[in-house]
C-alpha cells in the first residue's frame, strides 16, 4: 500500500517520540519514559534529518483528496518548516530561559509520568539515572552556541541557574522521590537504595548545571532584546502569521488605555470610597484562602462551567468532561499552566498552579484564569484536538501547537465567560481585566524591548526607552502583579521572544472572525465555536481561511 499523508504523519510521531522522549511523555505515549532526548549537535542533526525526510515524503504525494487531506499536509509542512528554520538559526544552541527550556523539561517531565506500578518506577529510576548524561548533551549544545557566538543573555543564565539550584536543593521534588516510592504499600525494599542513588545523582547534575550556567555569566551579553529580524522569526513560529511590529505595538497601547479606563470604572463598583490603587491592593490580599481550599474552589468552578455550557455554547466530548486541578511542585516560573490528556485519555488534562511560598491565595484574578487554563479554555481546545481522530492526522492531534491559536482561544474563553456573566462579582471582573491588561502589557513590552521601539508620548506611562525595571513597573502598576511575579514575567518575555504577544494577537483574530461570522449571518455562537475548534490548532492565517471559506 502506498504512503498517504496519514501514514507519513503516524511515522513522524513515532520517530519524533523516539528522538525526543520528553515529547512522548507529554503526550502520554508509552514506551519512551525511561530516556531523554539527545540535545547535542549530533542529536539535533538527527531530528533535522528526520523532519527533512518527512517533508520530501509529503511533497512526493499525489494531490490531496479532500479538505482533511490538504489540512494534514499543510499542518505537517508548516511544523517542519518552522522547526528546521529554528534549528538552522541556532535557537537550540542558546536555549536557556525561565519557562520553556530544557532546564524546566528536566524537572517537569517527572510530573507527567505514571507512578502506579513497579514498571512505572522502573522508568522513573532509569530516567533519573540518565539525567546527568542528558545534561552533558545539553551543555554540549550550549558550548556549540558559544563557539558560534550565539550567546545566552546574562539574565537568562542567572534565571536558569536559580531554577537549577532549586532542583538541586533539599526542598526539590528530587529530594522527596524516595519517600514517594516507599509510600507505596507494595514497594520493593531492595530497590530503595537505587532510587535514592538515582535521585542524588540527578540533584548533583542540577548542581553542576547551576555552576555551568553561572560560569558563563561573565562572558554573556547584558542586552536582552533579540532585534527585529530574530523577533519576526520567533513571531512566525508562535503565531503562524506575521505582524507589522509598529501597527501591533500601537494597537497594544490602545488596548492598555481601553482596559485602564474600564478597570477604573469597575474599581468604583468594588469600593467607591477608595482610590484605584487602594482597591487593587485590597483585592490582592482579600479574600485569600489556603492552597487546599483554593484547589477545591477552582475544581468546583470547572465542574459548574462545564455542566452549564455543555450543549448551549459547546458540544463537549465525553472523554474531557473531567479535569484535574493541582498545585505545581516548586522551582518553576510563577503562574498557572495546563497539560493536556494522554492520547488514550487515560491521563486527564490538568491545570497546575505555581504560587511559590504563598500560604494564602487571593481569588480576585484566579477565577478568569481558571476559565483560561481549564474549561472552556485550554482544556476544551486541547481535549477536542486530541479527540478529533476521525478528521485530523495523529501528528496534528498530538504534536502540533500554535501559541497564537491556543493562547488566543484561551484568552477568548475568558472574554466569553465575562460576556456570559460567569464573573459574577465586580472583584472577579477586575481580575479578568487585570489579566487582559497583563496580556496587553505583554504586547507593548515584548515588541518594545525586542524590536527597540520607545514608549510613545501620550500613553499611560512616561515616554522614553524601555528598560527591564520600567517593564516591571508597568506590570505592577497596571496589571496588579506583585513585584516578584512581574520580574519573573519580564524575564520570561526576554527569554522567549514573540510568545508573549500570542495571547492578545490570537484573541484579536478570533474576535474579528466572530464579528465577520455574525455580520455574514453564518450561524449562532455555538456554530462559530465548533468551526474554530473543529480544525484543531492552526496558524492564524490558516484559521481565517478555514473559518470563513
Backbone torsions as a table, in degrees:
resi	resn	phi	psi	omega
1	UNK	NA	132.9	-177.7
2	UNK	-74.4	161.1	179.5
3	UNK	-65.7	149.0	168.1
4	UNK	-125.8	171.3	177.7
5	UNK	-61.3	-27.7	-178.0
6	UNK	-76.2	-38.3	176.4
7	UNK	-69.4	-37.6	176.7
8	UNK	-63.4	-41.5	179.8
9	UNK	-65.1	-40.5	178.0
10	UNK	-61.7	-44.1	-177.8
11	UNK	-65.3	-40.6	-177.2
12	UNK	-67.9	-33.6	174.7
13	UNK	-62.2	-49.2	-179.3
14	UNK	-61.2	-43.3	-176.3
15	UNK	-70.3	-39.9	178.6
16	UNK	-70.3	-32.6	174.3
17	UNK	-63.6	-38.2	178.2
18	UNK	-68.8	-38.2	-179.5
19	UNK	-79.6	-27.1	-176.7
20	UNK	-132.5	76.1	-172.3
21	UNK	-59.4	-30.4	177.3
22	UNK	-60.2	-35.1	176.6
23	UNK	-62.3	-41.4	178.4
24	UNK	-62.5	-42.8	178.8
25	UNK	-62.0	-42.4	178.8
26	UNK	-58.7	-39.5	-178.5
27	UNK	-82.1	-11.8	-175.9
28	UNK	80.2	21.9	176.9
29	UNK	-87.6	115.5	-175.0
30	UNK	-79.2	162.9	176.8
31	UNK	105.2	-4.1	-177.5
32	UNK	-130.0	6.7	-170.6
33	UNK	-74.2	-2.6	-178.7
34	UNK	-99.1	1.4	-172.5
35	UNK	-130.0	173.0	176.0
36	UNK	-125.2	159.4	173.7
37	UNK	-69.9	149.1	172.2
38	UNK	-87.7	105.3	-176.9
39	UNK	-91.8	4.8	177.9
40	UNK	-67.6	166.9	176.2
41	UNK	-53.4	-37.7	178.7
42	UNK	-65.5	-40.7	178.5
43	UNK	-65.6	-41.1	177.7
44	UNK	-65.0	-37.4	178.1
45	UNK	-63.3	-36.8	178.8
46	UNK	-65.8	-41.1	177.6
47	UNK	-63.7	-44.2	-179.3
48	UNK	-62.0	-42.5	-179.3
49	UNK	-63.4	-39.6	179.7
50	UNK	-67.8	-38.3	177.6
51	UNK	-64.9	-43.2	179.8
52	UNK	-64.7	-37.6	177.7
53	UNK	-63.0	-42.2	178.9
54	UNK	-64.8	-39.8	178.3
55	UNK	-61.0	-42.1	179.0
56	UNK	-63.6	-38.1	-180.0
57	UNK	-65.9	-39.9	178.5
58	UNK	-65.8	-44.5	-177.5
59	UNK	-66.0	-21.2	179.2
60	UNK	-85.8	-4.8	-178.6
61	UNK	-71.6	154.9	171.8
62	UNK	-68.1	170.6	-179.0
63	UNK	-55.2	149.1	-178.2
64	UNK	-62.3	147.0	-176.5
65	UNK	-84.4	-28.4	-177.1
66	UNK	-159.8	-175.8	-178.5
67	UNK	-57.4	-45.3	-174.9
68	UNK	-69.2	-37.2	174.7
69	UNK	-60.3	-47.2	-180.0
70	UNK	-64.2	-42.0	179.8
71	UNK	-62.8	-43.1	179.7
72	UNK	-59.7	-39.6	178.5
73	UNK	-66.9	-47.1	-176.0
74	UNK	-62.7	-41.3	-178.6
75	UNK	-66.6	-45.4	-178.7
76	UNK	-65.2	-44.3	-179.9
77	UNK	-66.5	-35.4	177.8
78	UNK	-63.6	-45.1	177.4
79	UNK	-59.6	-46.9	-178.5
80	UNK	-62.2	-45.8	-179.9
81	UNK	-58.8	-46.5	-177.6
82	UNK	-63.8	-44.5	-174.1
83	UNK	-76.9	-34.2	174.4
84	UNK	-66.5	-41.8	177.6
85	UNK	-61.3	-38.1	179.5
86	UNK	-66.9	-43.1	178.0
87	UNK	-63.7	-44.8	-178.6
88	UNK	-65.3	-31.0	179.0
89	UNK	-77.4	-7.4	179.1
90	UNK	82.6	16.8	-178.2
91	UNK	-58.5	-36.1	-177.6
92	UNK	-72.9	-14.9	-179.7
93	UNK	-89.1	1.1	175.1
94	UNK	-139.2	36.1	-171.5
95	UNK	-87.1	78.6	176.2
96	UNK	-135.5	121.8	171.1
97	UNK	-157.3	-173.9	-172.7
98	UNK	-99.2	8.4	-175.9
99	UNK	-143.9	-30.7	-172.1
100	UNK	-143.6	61.4	178.6
101	UNK	-137.9	173.1	179.7
102	UNK	-56.1	-27.6	179.4
103	UNK	-56.8	-43.8	178.9
104	UNK	-74.6	-38.2	-179.7
105	UNK	-59.2	-40.0	-178.0
106	UNK	-62.9	-22.8	177.5
107	UNK	-98.8	-48.7	-169.6
108	UNK	-75.0	-21.3	178.5
109	UNK	-57.5	-35.4	-179.2
110	UNK	-66.3	-25.4	178.5
111	UNK	-62.5	-27.6	-173.4
112	UNK	-97.8	-1.5	-177.4
113	UNK	-85.5	135.0	177.3
114	UNK	-66.2	152.3	-176.3
115	UNK	-132.8	17.4	-171.7
116	UNK	-77.9	-34.1	-171.6
117	UNK	-119.2	169.1	174.6
118	UNK	-64.7	-32.6	175.5
119	UNK	-63.3	-38.5	175.3
120	UNK	-60.6	-42.1	-179.5
121	UNK	-72.1	-26.7	171.6
122	UNK	-57.4	-44.7	179.9
123	UNK	-66.0	-43.4	-179.9
124	UNK	-61.1	-46.0	-179.0
125	UNK	-63.7	-45.5	-179.8
126	UNK	-61.5	-40.7	-179.6
127	UNK	-68.1	-38.8	174.7
128	UNK	-60.2	-44.8	-178.0
129	UNK	-64.9	-30.6	-177.1
130	UNK	-91.6	-2.0	-178.6
131	UNK	-63.1	-43.0	178.4
132	UNK	-58.1	-41.7	178.9
133	UNK	-65.3	-39.8	179.0
134	UNK	-61.8	-39.8	179.8
135	UNK	-67.5	-28.1	174.8
136	UNK	-62.4	-43.0	177.4
137	UNK	-62.8	-40.6	177.9
138	UNK	-62.5	-44.9	179.5
139	UNK	-66.0	-33.4	176.2
140	UNK	-62.6	-39.0	177.3
141	UNK	-64.8	-42.5	178.6
142	UNK	-66.9	-34.7	175.3
143	UNK	-63.2	-39.9	177.6
144	UNK	-64.8	-38.1	175.7
145	UNK	-60.8	-43.2	178.0
146	UNK	-63.4	-39.1	178.7
147	UNK	-62.4	-34.4	179.7
148	UNK	-88.2	4.4	-177.2
149	UNK	65.3	29.4	172.6
150	UNK	-97.5	78.6	-168.4
151	UNK	-89.4	142.6	175.8
152	UNK	-82.9	131.1	177.9
153	UNK	-59.3	149.7	-175.8
154	UNK	-58.4	-37.1	-178.0
155	UNK	-61.9	-39.8	-179.6
156	UNK	-72.1	-36.6	175.7
157	UNK	-61.0	-43.8	-179.9
158	UNK	-67.0	-38.7	178.4
159	UNK	-64.9	-43.8	178.0
160	UNK	-64.1	-40.6	179.1
161	UNK	-63.8	-38.3	179.1
162	UNK	-63.5	-41.4	178.5
163	UNK	-70.1	-36.9	176.4
164	UNK	-63.2	-39.6	178.2
165	UNK	-62.1	-40.9	179.8
166	UNK	-65.2	-40.6	179.4
167	UNK	-65.3	-26.6	179.4
168	UNK	-85.5	-9.0	-171.0
169	UNK	-82.2	172.0	178.5
170	UNK	-73.9	-7.7	179.2
171	UNK	-99.0	1.0	-174.4
172	UNK	-82.6	169.0	175.4
173	UNK	-59.5	-35.5	-177.9
174	UNK	-64.2	-24.8	178.0
175	UNK	-82.1	-11.3	-178.2
176	UNK	-108.5	-4.1	-171.9
177	UNK	-66.4	-32.1	177.9
178	UNK	-63.9	-44.1	178.0
179	UNK	-62.7	-38.1	179.1
180	UNK	-63.1	-39.3	-179.8
181	UNK	-71.0	-46.6	-177.1
182	UNK	-70.3	-16.3	177.1
183	UNK	-71.3	-16.6	178.0
184	UNK	-72.3	126.3	-177.2
185	UNK	-58.2	-31.5	-176.0
186	UNK	-104.0	26.6	-178.9
187	UNK	-68.8	155.7	-179.0
188	UNK	-91.9	109.9	-176.2
189	UNK	-59.8	-30.0	-178.7
190	UNK	-69.7	-16.2	-176.6
191	UNK	-97.7	-6.3	-176.4
192	UNK	-59.4	-40.7	-179.8
193	UNK	-63.4	-37.3	179.2
194	UNK	-67.7	-40.2	176.5
195	UNK	-60.9	-46.1	-178.7
196	UNK	-63.0	-41.8	-179.5
197	UNK	-65.9	-41.3	179.8
198	UNK	-66.4	-41.6	179.0
199	UNK	-65.2	-39.6	178.5
200	UNK	-65.0	-38.6	178.2
201	UNK	-65.7	-37.8	178.3
202	UNK	-65.2	-42.9	177.9
203	UNK	-63.6	-39.8	178.3
204	UNK	-64.3	-36.7	178.5
205	UNK	-65.1	-40.5	176.7
206	UNK	-66.1	-38.3	176.2
207	UNK	-61.8	-39.8	176.4
208	UNK	-65.9	-38.3	177.7
209	UNK	-65.5	-38.1	176.4
210	UNK	-58.6	-47.6	-179.9
211	UNK	-63.0	-41.2	-179.7
212	UNK	-59.0	-47.4	-178.1
213	UNK	-66.5	-42.7	-178.9
214	UNK	-67.2	-32.9	178.6
215	UNK	-63.0	-20.9	-177.3
216	UNK	-97.0	-2.7	-177.9
217	UNK	-64.6	-40.1	-175.3
218	UNK	-63.3	-28.8	179.6
219	UNK	-96.9	0.9	-174.2
220	UNK	-85.5	151.4	177.0
221	UNK	-72.1	146.3	175.8
222	UNK	-87.2	-14.7	179.7
223	UNK	-75.5	125.9	-176.1
224	UNK	-91.5	-35.8	-175.5
225	UNK	-65.5	147.3	-175.5
226	UNK	-98.4	-9.9	179.9
227	UNK	90.8	161.9	-172.3
228	UNK	-61.3	-45.7	-173.8
229	UNK	-65.0	-49.0	-179.6
230	UNK	-68.2	-32.7	178.5
231	UNK	-64.2	-44.3	179.1
232	UNK	-64.5	-36.5	174.9
233	UNK	-59.2	-43.9	-179.9
234	UNK	-69.6	-39.7	179.5
235	UNK	-60.1	-43.1	178.1
236	UNK	-57.9	-39.5	179.8
237	UNK	-65.0	-41.6	-174.4
238	UNK	-86.1	-28.5	-174.9
239	UNK	-103.8	-23.2	-169.7
240	UNK	64.6	33.9	-176.5
241	UNK	-166.0	169.1	174.2
242	UNK	-112.7	164.2	178.5
243	UNK	-132.1	159.5	165.8
244	UNK	-93.0	106.8	-174.1
245	UNK	-55.3	-41.0	-178.1
246	UNK	-67.0	-44.5	180.0
247	UNK	-65.4	-43.1	-179.8
248	UNK	-66.5	-37.8	177.5
249	UNK	-62.3	-44.9	179.0
250	UNK	-64.3	-42.8	177.1
251	UNK	-62.5	-40.3	178.0
252	UNK	-58.4	-42.7	178.4
253	UNK	-66.7	-35.1	176.6
254	UNK	-64.2	-38.0	176.6
255	UNK	-66.4	-40.6	176.6
256	UNK	-57.5	-46.6	-178.8
257	UNK	-65.2	-43.0	179.9
258	UNK	-61.8	-47.2	-178.2
259	UNK	-67.3	-35.7	179.2
260	UNK	-61.9	-41.0	177.9
261	UNK	-63.6	-46.0	-178.4
262	UNK	-68.2	-36.4	178.6
263	UNK	-61.4	-39.7	179.6
264	UNK	-68.7	-34.6	176.5
265	UNK	-65.2	-42.7	179.7
266	UNK	-68.3	-36.5	177.5
267	UNK	-58.1	-34.3	176.6
268	UNK	-62.5	-36.5	179.3
269	UNK	-75.4	-31.2	177.8
270	UNK	-68.2	-47.9	-178.5
271	UNK	-156.7	95.3	-176.1
272	UNK	-67.4	-12.3	-176.4
273	UNK	-97.1	1.1	-177.6
274	UNK	-120.0	154.0	174.0
275	UNK	-69.6	158.4	-177.7
276	UNK	-54.9	-46.2	-177.3
277	UNK	-61.3	-36.1	178.2
278	UNK	-68.8	-39.6	178.1
279	UNK	-61.6	-46.8	-178.7
280	UNK	-63.7	-41.7	178.9
281	UNK	-63.3	-39.5	178.6
282	UNK	-64.9	-44.0	-178.7
283	UNK	-65.6	-28.9	-179.2
284	UNK	-71.5	-11.4	-178.6
285	UNK	-123.9	-21.5	-176.1
286	UNK	-139.7	142.9	-12.7
287	UNK	-74.6	144.2	178.9
288	UNK	-126.0	147.1	-174.8
289	UNK	-131.2	158.8	175.5
290	UNK	-65.1	158.4	-177.5
291	UNK	-55.3	-40.9	-177.9
292	UNK	-67.2	-37.0	176.6
293	UNK	-68.6	-39.3	178.7
294	UNK	-59.5	-46.3	-179.6
295	UNK	-60.6	-41.8	179.1
296	UNK	-63.6	-42.0	179.8
297	UNK	-64.6	-41.5	-179.8
298	UNK	-69.6	-33.8	176.0
299	UNK	-64.2	-39.3	177.9
300	UNK	-65.4	-39.9	178.4
301	UNK	-59.4	-43.2	-179.3
302	UNK	-61.6	-45.9	-177.4
303	UNK	-64.4	-41.3	-178.9
304	UNK	-65.7	-47.6	-178.8
305	UNK	-61.6	-43.4	-178.4
306	UNK	-64.0	-43.3	-177.7
307	UNK	-66.3	-38.5	-173.6
308	UNK	-83.8	-25.9	-178.3
309	UNK	-94.5	-16.2	178.5
310	UNK	-60.4	127.4	178.4
311	UNK	82.7	-14.9	-179.8
312	UNK	-98.4	-53.6	179.0
313	UNK	-115.6	-12.6	-178.6
314	UNK	-147.4	148.8	164.7
315	UNK	-101.0	113.3	-170.4
316	UNK	-103.7	120.1	177.6
317	UNK	-58.2	144.5	-177.9
318	UNK	-59.3	-31.3	-175.1
319	UNK	-65.3	-20.5	-176.1
320	UNK	-116.4	21.7	177.6
321	UNK	-84.5	16.9	173.5
322	UNK	-138.2	144.4	-177.3
323	UNK	-147.8	144.0	176.3
324	UNK	-98.6	147.8	174.8
325	UNK	-127.5	123.9	-173.6
326	UNK	-140.6	158.7	169.2
327	UNK	-83.1	136.0	178.7
328	UNK	-78.2	147.7	173.6
329	UNK	-61.3	154.8	-177.6
330	UNK	-69.9	159.2	171.6
331	UNK	116.5	-17.5	-179.7
332	UNK	-96.0	-176.0	176.0
333	UNK	-65.5	149.4	-179.4
334	UNK	-74.3	150.7	177.7
335	UNK	131.1	-164.3	179.7
336	UNK	-121.3	150.5	176.9
337	UNK	-152.4	167.4	-175.0
338	UNK	-125.8	141.1	170.0
339	UNK	-121.3	134.7	-172.0
340	UNK	-79.1	171.4	177.7
341	UNK	-71.4	161.5	174.2
342	UNK	-72.2	167.2	-176.1
343	UNK	-58.3	-35.6	-179.4
344	UNK	-94.2	6.1	-178.9
345	UNK	63.7	14.0	175.2
346	UNK	-68.8	-28.9	172.7
347	UNK	-105.6	127.8	-177.4
348	UNK	-75.2	157.8	166.3
349	UNK	-65.3	146.3	-173.4
350	UNK	-137.6	134.8	169.8
351	UNK	-96.9	126.9	-179.1
352	UNK	-112.3	140.8	176.9
353	UNK	-120.8	132.1	177.9
354	UNK	-121.4	110.6	-177.6
355	UNK	-117.9	15.1	179.3
356	UNK	64.7	-131.1	-176.2
357	UNK	-92.9	7.2	-175.5
358	UNK	-62.2	132.1	176.1
359	UNK	-105.0	-2.8	173.8
360	UNK	-137.0	138.4	-174.2
361	UNK	-124.1	122.5	177.7
362	UNK	-72.2	146.0	-173.0
363	UNK	-95.6	-20.1	-164.0
364	UNK	-58.1	-38.7	-176.9
365	UNK	-102.6	5.7	-177.1
366	UNK	-95.5	-16.1	-179.5
367	UNK	-68.5	-48.8	178.3
368	UNK	-66.7	-33.7	176.7
369	UNK	-62.5	-37.1	177.8
370	UNK	-60.6	-39.5	178.5
371	UNK	-72.2	-30.3	177.9
372	UNK	-67.9	-51.6	-174.6
373	UNK	-79.3	-35.2	-176.0
374	UNK	-100.4	-119.2	-179.3
375	UNK	-105.9	133.2	7.0
376	UNK	-97.1	28.9	-177.7
377	UNK	-88.5	-119.4	-173.7
378	UNK	-58.2	-39.0	-175.5
379	UNK	-63.1	-42.7	178.5
380	UNK	-67.6	-47.2	-175.8
381	UNK	-65.1	-48.8	-177.8
382	UNK	-70.2	-40.7	179.5
383	UNK	-62.0	-42.2	177.5
384	UNK	-66.4	-37.5	178.1
385	UNK	-58.6	-47.3	-178.8
386	UNK	-64.3	-32.4	-174.7
387	UNK	-87.3	-1.8	-176.3
388	UNK	-86.9	49.8	-174.5
389	UNK	-66.7	-26.4	-178.1
390	UNK	-78.0	-17.5	-177.6
391	UNK	-113.2	-41.0	-171.5
392	UNK	-100.8	150.1	172.9
393	UNK	-65.0	158.6	178.3
394	UNK	-61.3	-38.3	177.2
395	UNK	-58.8	-47.0	-178.4
396	UNK	-62.8	-41.7	-177.7
397	UNK	-69.6	-37.3	-167.4
398	UNK	-104.6	-28.9	-171.2
399	UNK	-115.5	-25.2	-170.2
400	UNK	-86.4	135.1	179.2
401	UNK	-148.6	130.2	172.4
402	UNK	-119.3	119.3	-175.4
403	UNK	-62.6	-37.2	179.6
404	UNK	-60.9	-39.8	177.7
405	UNK	-73.4	-53.3	-174.6
406	UNK	-66.4	-49.9	179.7
407	UNK	-73.5	-31.7	174.9
408	UNK	-62.7	-43.3	177.0
409	UNK	-62.6	-44.8	-177.5
410	UNK	-62.9	-38.8	177.6
411	UNK	-71.1	-37.3	173.7
412	UNK	-60.0	-37.4	178.7
413	UNK	-59.9	-38.7	175.9
414	UNK	-62.5	-45.9	179.7
415	UNK	-61.8	-42.0	178.5
416	UNK	-60.4	-44.3	-179.0
417	UNK	-67.4	-31.2	171.9
418	UNK	-64.5	-46.2	180.0
419	UNK	-63.1	-34.4	-176.7
420	UNK	-86.4	-1.3	174.8
421	UNK	88.4	16.5	-179.3
422	UNK	-83.3	-5.9	170.7
423	UNK	-99.2	74.5	-163.0
424	UNK	-73.9	-15.4	177.9
425	UNK	-111.4	147.2	176.6
426	UNK	-59.8	-27.0	176.4
427	UNK	-62.6	-41.6	179.9
428	UNK	-71.7	-34.5	175.6
429	UNK	-63.6	-40.0	176.6
430	UNK	-62.7	-38.7	177.6
431	UNK	-63.6	-41.3	176.1
432	UNK	-60.8	-45.4	-179.3
433	UNK	-65.9	-36.8	176.8
434	UNK	-63.4	-37.8	176.4
435	UNK	-66.8	-41.2	175.8
436	UNK	-64.0	-39.6	177.7
437	UNK	-63.2	-40.6	176.7
438	UNK	-56.8	-45.3	-178.3
439	UNK	-69.7	-34.1	176.0
440	UNK	-68.2	-40.7	176.2
441	UNK	-62.7	-35.3	177.2
442	UNK	-58.8	-39.4	-179.3
443	UNK	-60.4	-51.2	-174.8
444	UNK	-73.3	-35.5	179.0
445	UNK	-68.8	-47.8	-175.4
446	UNK	-62.8	-49.8	179.5
447	UNK	-67.6	-43.5	-178.4
448	UNK	-60.3	-47.0	-177.0
449	UNK	-71.1	-41.8	-174.5
450	UNK	-81.8	-38.1	-177.8
451	UNK	-90.0	-20.1	178.1
452	UNK	88.2	27.5	177.3
453	UNK	-85.7	135.9	-178.2
454	UNK	-80.2	162.0	170.4
455	UNK	-68.0	121.7	-176.3
456	UNK	-77.2	166.0	175.3
457	UNK	-72.6	149.3	173.2
458	UNK	86.7	6.1	176.2
459	UNK	-98.1	-169.5	-168.9
460	UNK	-78.0	-9.5	175.0
461	UNK	-128.5	166.9	-175.7
462	UNK	-65.9	140.4	-179.3
463	UNK	-67.4	158.1	178.8
464	UNK	142.6	-178.0	-178.3
465	UNK	-73.1	151.1	176.3
466	UNK	-75.9	144.1	168.5
467	UNK	-135.1	166.4	177.1
468	UNK	-58.2	-48.1	-177.1
469	UNK	-64.6	-35.4	179.8
470	UNK	-68.4	-38.7	177.2
471	UNK	-64.7	-42.4	177.1
472	UNK	-60.1	-43.2	-178.4
473	UNK	-63.4	-38.0	177.8
474	UNK	-61.4	-43.7	-179.4
475	UNK	-67.8	-36.3	179.2
476	UNK	-68.8	-46.0	-174.3
477	UNK	-75.7	-37.2	-170.0
478	UNK	-111.8	-26.0	179.2
479	UNK	-101.6	-4.9	175.6
480	UNK	76.6	19.5	179.4
481	UNK	-82.9	146.8	169.4
482	UNK	-75.8	164.8	-168.5
483	UNK	-64.8	-39.8	179.8
484	UNK	-61.3	-43.9	179.4
485	UNK	-65.0	-42.9	-179.8
486	UNK	-62.5	-40.5	178.7
487	UNK	-65.7	-39.8	176.4
488	UNK	-62.5	-39.8	179.6
489	UNK	-62.9	-49.9	-176.4
490	UNK	-66.1	-37.3	174.6
491	UNK	-59.8	-40.0	177.1
492	UNK	-60.6	-47.6	-178.7
493	UNK	-60.3	-41.3	-176.8
494	UNK	-69.5	-28.9	-179.4
495	UNK	-93.0	-5.2	-175.2
496	UNK	-138.2	61.7	-170.6
497	UNK	-58.8	136.7	176.8
498	UNK	91.6	-25.5	-177.3
499	UNK	-71.6	-35.3	-172.5
500	UNK	-64.6	-26.7	-178.5
501	UNK	-83.9	-9.0	-170.9
502	UNK	-66.1	-28.4	-178.6
503	UNK	-64.1	-60.0	-177.8
504	UNK	-70.5	-38.3	179.3
505	UNK	-63.3	-41.7	178.3
506	UNK	-67.6	-44.5	178.0
507	UNK	-61.8	-38.1	178.8
508	UNK	-57.5	-44.2	179.8
509	UNK	-66.9	-44.2	-178.2
510	UNK	-64.5	-42.6	178.0
511	UNK	-64.9	-37.6	177.1
512	UNK	-65.4	-42.1	177.5
513	UNK	-63.2	-38.4	179.0
514	UNK	-63.9	-42.0	177.7
515	UNK	-60.8	-43.5	-179.6
516	UNK	-69.3	-37.8	177.2
517	UNK	-58.3	-46.6	-179.8
518	UNK	-68.8	-43.5	-178.0
519	UNK	-61.5	-31.8	-179.0
520	UNK	-91.2	3.3	177.0
521	UNK	62.1	40.4	-174.5
522	UNK	-83.1	-14.8	-178.8
523	UNK	151.3	-177.6	-178.3
524	UNK	-84.6	-176.8	-176.4
525	UNK	-65.6	-37.3	178.7
526	UNK	-61.7	-41.0	178.8
527	UNK	-65.8	-37.4	177.4
528	UNK	-63.5	-46.0	179.7
529	UNK	-61.0	-41.7	178.8
530	UNK	-62.3	-36.3	-179.9
531	UNK	-68.3	-45.9	-178.2
532	UNK	-65.1	-41.9	-176.3
533	UNK	-84.3	-18.9	-169.9
534	UNK	-75.7	-11.6	178.9
535	UNK	-103.6	3.9	-176.7
536	UNK	72.9	-178.1	-178.4
537	UNK	-70.9	132.9	178.8
538	UNK	-144.0	165.7	173.6
539	UNK	-64.7	157.5	-175.0
540	UNK	-65.5	-33.9	176.8
541	UNK	-64.0	-44.8	-179.6
542	UNK	-68.8	-35.5	179.2
543	UNK	-57.2	-43.8	179.9
544	UNK	-59.9	-43.6	178.6
545	UNK	-62.0	-43.8	-174.8
546	UNK	-71.3	-37.7	-176.5
547	UNK	-73.5	-39.4	-171.1
548	UNK	-103.3	-15.0	-178.0
549	UNK	-100.8	NA	NA
